[in-house]
């Protein structure tokens, strides 16, 4: 069996991410979870810092290898950074990621996405004070969201218009 790479920004981590990782774990011996745009935080698109996102993921996958992946100027530099971590297959539902790895003849597996779950939707629900966003997140993440004061972080990011 192989080592899989799962890439995401996880802003925040939700049931769709959890499903993707569980599917990758069913088919592979080990997994590396790559937290993209790891240098970004406190913006509308990236409200949480790397440590906060890592805590959210670890609340569901305690033993997972989680790595920060900063943005790079070029796609080649970004891929070369990731290739240092030794994996055989990439799991992604992101068109850009699929194209970059397919271009270098790397195996990419798409997992059917769970409908109507995305970090963008969750952030908007929090801005609109819709507590039903909690149904879209793994239960373990909700404690971490509370501990890091996630709702306040997201609302502050939208107030500052970053």
Protein Blocks (a to p, Z undefined) as FASTA:
>chain_A
ZZdddddekiacdfklmmmmmmmmmmpmbdcdddehklgghifklmbcfklmmmmmmmmm
mmbccddddddfbfklmmmmmmmnopabdcdfbfklmmmmmmnopacddddddehiafkl
mmmmmmnopaklmmmpcfklmmmmmmnommmmmmmmmmnoZZ
